[in-house]
Amino acid sequence: MLIAGFPAGSFQANCYVVAPEAGEECVVVDPGQDAVPGLDEILREHRLKPVAVLLTHGHLDHMWSVVPVCGARDVPAWIHPEDRELLADPGKGLPLAMTQQLFGGLTFTEPDDVRELADGEVLKLAGLEIAVDHAPGHTKGSVTFRLPQPEVMLSGDLLFAGSIGRTDLPGGDYPTILDSLARKCLTLPDETVVLPGHGPQTTIGRERATNPYLRDLAPPSGPTRGI
């Protein structure tokens, strides 16, 4: 399997490209702010053809470039229905002051072809089988994507190396994210590689042993890093 990624834009949200191997079809995960140049470079280097864009959630740092990426390649975007409204109105996922500061006069629209993800479904795209797990808490429609052999989880903003997603933005809920972490992360094998929405990769085993939000699974409050 070929997985390549890079941190995009001022938010440094990780954009990933996943394919069976070089020269094949691929899926793009979370094309955030200013992701197009880095994405185009990866596609050229590995001779890849995108067939879909997958979104772990609707926050703008993960979907800022979804319309240009989908439009240029004529491919659909997949997102959970609970976060779909954020494609056209990402301000609903942010406090008003942050929305005014970030957007200025910018407007957002849905891609022409939007398809909705469901918990437990397996997407068969680009020669891959991608399991979808609804994991709310950071947003209502947050999901993770899992690939087998070797086991890899693209965790979005559910789980980071040493931390978890913030829950103080609209749609966030701390008890809910803890439940998602317990059900969707701690049930996976220790050797599962975690590719998060921000920061370096990690493993379930490492986070199970060292992540303070997983060890007791009930710290008094959540972090406030990123968006």
PEDA-V175398 format. One record per pair of residues at least 12 apart in sequence whose ideal C-beta (glycine too) atoms are under 10 Angstrom apart, sorted by the first residue. I is the first residue (numbers start at 1). J is the second residue. Records with the same first field share a line. If there is no record, write none. Layout:
# PEDA-V175398
I: J + J
This chain:
# PEDA-V175398
1: 18 + 19 + 20 + 21 + 127 + 128 + 147 + 148 + 149 + 150 + 152
2: 17 + 18 + 19 + 20 + 21 + 22 + 23 + 24 + 26 + 42 + 46 + 48
3: 16 + 17 + 18 + 19 + 26 + 29 + 147 + 152 + 154 + 193 + 195 + 201
4: 16 + 17 + 18 + 19 + 22 + 26 + 38 + 39 + 41 + 42 + 43 + 45 + 46 + 48
5: 17 + 18 + 29 + 30 + 38 + 42 + 154 + 195 + 196 + 201
6: 35 + 37 + 38 + 39 + 41 + 42
7: 32 + 35 + 38 + 197 + 198 + 199
8: 30 + 31 + 32 + 33 + 34 + 35 + 36 + 37 + 38 + 39 + 61 + 62 + 64 + 65
9: 31 + 32 + 33 + 34 + 35 + 38 + 60 + 61 + 64 + 65
10: 32 + 33 + 34 + 61 + 102
11: 32 + 33 + 34 + 59 + 60 + 61 + 62 + 64 + 102 + 197 + 198 + 226 + 227
12: 32 + 33 + 61 + 197 + 198 + 199 + 226
13: 30 + 31 + 32 + 33 + 35 + 56 + 59 + 60 + 61 + 62 + 63 + 64 + 156 + 157 + 196 + 197 + 198 + 226 + 227
14: 29 + 30 + 32 + 35 + 56 + 61 + 62 + 154 + 155 + 156 + 195 + 196 + 197 + 198 + 199 + 200 + 201
15: 28 + 29 + 30 + 31 + 32 + 33 + 34 + 35 + 36 + 38 + 39 + 42 + 53 + 62 + 65 + 69 + 197
16: 28 + 29 + 30 + 31 + 39 + 42 + 54 + 56 + 145 + 152 + 154 + 195 + 197
17: 29 + 31 + 38 + 39 + 42 + 43 + 45 + 46 + 48 + 50 + 126
18: 48 + 54 + 125 + 126 + 128 + 130 + 145 + 147 + 152 + 154 + 195
19: 42 + 43 + 46 + 47 + 48 + 49 + 50 + 51 + 126 + 127 + 128
20: 126 + 127 + 128
21: 46 + 48 + 127
22: 45 + 46 + 47 + 48
23: 46 + 47 + 48 + 49
24: 46 + 47 + 48 + 49 + 51 + 126 + 127 + 128
25: 48 + 49 + 50 + 51 + 52 + 75 + 125 + 126 + 127 + 128
26: 42 + 43 + 46 + 47 + 48 + 49 + 50 + 51 + 52 + 125 + 126 + 127 + 128
27: 48 + 50 + 51 + 52 + 53 + 54 + 75 + 78 + 123 + 125 + 126 + 127 + 128 + 130 + 145
28: 42 + 43 + 48 + 50 + 51 + 52 + 53 + 54 + 55 + 65 + 66 + 69 + 70 + 73 + 75 + 77 + 126
29: 52 + 53 + 54 + 55 + 56 + 62 + 78 + 130 + 145 + 154 + 156 + 195 + 197
30: 53 + 54 + 55 + 56 + 57 + 59 + 61 + 62 + 63 + 64 + 65 + 66 + 145 + 154 + 156 + 157 + 197
31: 50 + 53 + 54 + 55 + 62 + 63 + 64 + 65 + 66 + 67 + 68 + 69 + 70 + 77
32: 59 + 60 + 61 + 62 + 63 + 64 + 65 + 66 + 197 + 198
33: 60 + 61 + 62 + 63 + 64 + 65 + 102
34: 64 + 65
35: 62 + 63 + 64 + 65 + 66 + 68 + 69
36: 64 + 65 + 68 + 69 + 72
37: 65
38: 65
39: 53 + 65 + 68 + 69 + 72 + 73
40: 69 + 72
43: 73
48: 126
49: 73 + 75 + 126
50: 69 + 70 + 72 + 73 + 74 + 75 + 125 + 126
51: 73 + 74 + 75 + 76 + 125 + 126 + 127 + 128
52: 70 + 73 + 75 + 76 + 77 + 78 + 113 + 115 + 123 + 125 + 126 + 128 + 130
53: 65 + 66 + 67 + 69 + 70 + 73 + 75 + 76 + 77 + 78 + 79 + 111 + 113 + 114
54: 76 + 77 + 78 + 79 + 115 + 117 + 123 + 125 + 130 + 132 + 143 + 145 + 154 + 156
55: 77 + 78 + 79 + 80 + 83 + 84 + 86 + 87 + 114 + 117 + 141 + 142 + 143 + 145 + 156
56: 79 + 80 + 83 + 117 + 135 + 138 + 139 + 141 + 142 + 143 + 144 + 145 + 154 + 155 + 156 + 157 + 158 + 165 + 196 + 197
57: 79 + 80 + 82 + 83 + 86 + 93 + 135 + 136 + 138 + 139 + 140 + 141 + 142 + 143 + 144 + 156 + 157 + 158 + 165 + 171 + 197
58: 79 + 80 + 82 + 83 + 84 + 85 + 86 + 87 + 88 + 89 + 90 + 92 + 93 + 139 + 140 + 141 + 142 + 171
59: 83 + 86 + 90 + 93 + 94 + 138 + 139 + 142 + 156 + 157 + 165 + 169 + 171 + 197 + 226 + 227
60: 86 + 87 + 90 + 91 + 93 + 94 + 99 + 102 + 103 + 106 + 108 + 227
61: 90 + 102 + 157 + 197 + 198 + 226 + 227
62: 79 + 83 + 86 + 90 + 139 + 142 + 156 + 157 + 197 + 198 + 227
63: 77 + 79 + 83 + 86 + 87 + 90 + 108 + 111
64: 90 + 102 + 106 + 108
66: 79 + 87 + 108 + 109 + 110 + 111 + 114
67: 87 + 88 + 108 + 109 + 110 + 111 + 112
68: 111
69: 111
70: 110 + 111 + 112 + 113 + 114
71: 111 + 112 + 113
74: 112 + 113
75: 111 + 112 + 113 + 125
76: 111 + 112 + 113 + 114 + 115 + 125
77: 110 + 111 + 112 + 113 + 114 + 115
78: 113 + 114 + 115 + 116 + 117 + 123 + 125 + 130 + 132 + 143 + 145
79: 110 + 111 + 114 + 115 + 116 + 117 + 141 + 143
80: 116 + 117 + 118 + 119 + 132 + 134 + 135 + 136 + 139 + 140 + 141 + 142 + 143
81: 114 + 116 + 117 + 118 + 134 + 140 + 141
82: 116 + 117 + 134 + 136 + 139 + 140 + 141 + 142 + 143 + 171
83: 116 + 117 + 136 + 139 + 140 + 141 + 142 + 143 + 171
84: 110 + 114 + 115 + 116 + 117 + 141
85: 110 + 141
86: 108 + 110 + 139 + 140 + 141 + 170 + 171
87: 108 + 109 + 110 + 111 + 114
88: 107 + 108 + 109 + 110 + 114
89: 107 + 108 + 109 + 110
90: 102 + 103 + 106 + 108
91: 103 + 108 + 170
92: 170 + 171
93: 138 + 139 + 140 + 141 + 169 + 170 + 171 + 172 + 227
94: 169 + 170 + 171 + 227
95: 168 + 169 + 170 + 227
96: 170
98: 169 + 227
102: 227
116: 141
117: 130 + 132 + 133 + 134 + 141 + 143 + 145
118: 132 + 134 + 143
119: 131 + 132 + 133 + 134 + 135 + 136 + 143 + 184
120: 132 + 133 + 134
121: 133 + 134
122: 146 + 148
123: 145
128: 145 + 147 + 148
129: 146 + 147 + 148 + 149
130: 145 + 146 + 147 + 148 + 152 + 154
131: 143 + 144 + 145 + 146 + 147 + 148 + 153
132: 144 + 145 + 146
133: 145 + 146 + 153 + 155 + 158 + 180 + 183 + 184 + 185 + 187 + 188
134: 180 + 183 + 184
135: 153 + 155 + 156 + 157 + 158 + 159 + 165 + 176 + 177 + 179 + 180 + 181 + 183 + 184 + 185
136: 158 + 171 + 172 + 173 + 176 + 177 + 179 + 180 + 184
137: 157 + 158 + 164 + 165 + 166 + 167 + 171 + 172 + 173 + 174 + 175 + 176 + 177 + 178 + 179 + 180 + 181 + 184 + 222
138: 156 + 157 + 158 + 159 + 164 + 165 + 166 + 167 + 169 + 171 + 172 + 173 + 176 + 177 + 180 + 197 + 222 + 226 + 227
139: 156 + 157 + 158 + 165 + 167 + 169 + 170 + 171 + 172 + 173 + 177
140: 170 + 171 + 172 + 173 + 176
141: 171
142: 155 + 156 + 157 + 158 + 165 + 171 + 172 + 176 + 177 + 180 + 184 + 197
143: 155 + 156 + 158 + 180 + 184
144: 156 + 158 + 159 + 180 + 184 + 185 + 188 + 194 + 195 + 196 + 197
145: 195
146: 184 + 188 + 192
147: 193 + 195
150: 189 + 191 + 192 + 193
151: 188 + 189 + 190 + 191 + 192 + 193 + 194 + 203 + 204
152: 192 + 193 + 194 + 195 + 201
153: 184 + 185 + 188 + 192 + 193 + 194 + 195 + 196 + 203 + 204
154: 193 + 194 + 195 + 196 + 197
155: 181 + 184 + 185 + 192 + 194 + 195 + 196 + 197 + 201 + 202 + 204 + 207
156: 195 + 196 + 197 + 198
157: 172 + 177 + 196 + 197 + 198 + 225 + 226 + 227
158: 177 + 180 + 181 + 184 + 185 + 194 + 196 + 197
159: 177 + 180 + 181 + 184 + 185 + 186 + 194 + 196 + 197 + 202 + 204 + 207 + 211 + 213 + 214
160: 194 + 196 + 197 + 198 + 199 + 200 + 202 + 207 + 211 + 213 + 223 + 225 + 226
161: 194 + 196 + 198 + 199 + 200 + 201 + 202 + 203 + 206 + 207 + 210 + 211
162: 199 + 200 + 202 + 206 + 207 + 210 + 211 + 212 + 213 + 214 + 223
163: 196 + 198 + 199 + 207 + 211 + 212 + 213 + 214 + 222 + 223 + 225 + 226
164: 177 + 178 + 180 + 181 + 185 + 196 + 207 + 211 + 212 + 213 + 214 + 219 + 222 + 223 + 225
165: 177 + 180 + 181 + 196 + 197 + 198 + 213 + 222 + 223 + 225 + 226 + 227
166: 222 + 223 + 224 + 225 + 226 + 227
167: 221 + 222 + 223 + 224
168: 221 + 222 + 223 + 224
169: 224 + 226 + 227
172: 222
173: 222
174: 213 + 218 + 219 + 220 + 221 + 222
175: 218 + 222
177: 213 + 222
178: 213 + 214 + 216 + 217 + 218 + 219 + 222
179: 217
181: 207 + 211 + 213 + 214 + 217
182: 214 + 217
185: 204 + 207 + 208 + 211 + 214
186: 204 + 207 + 208 + 214 + 217
187: 204
188: 203 + 204 + 205 + 208
189: 203 + 204 + 205
190: 203 + 204 + 205 + 206 + 207 + 208 + 209
191: 203 + 204 + 205
192: 204 + 205 + 207
194: 206 + 207
197: 226
198: 225 + 226 + 227
199: 225 + 226
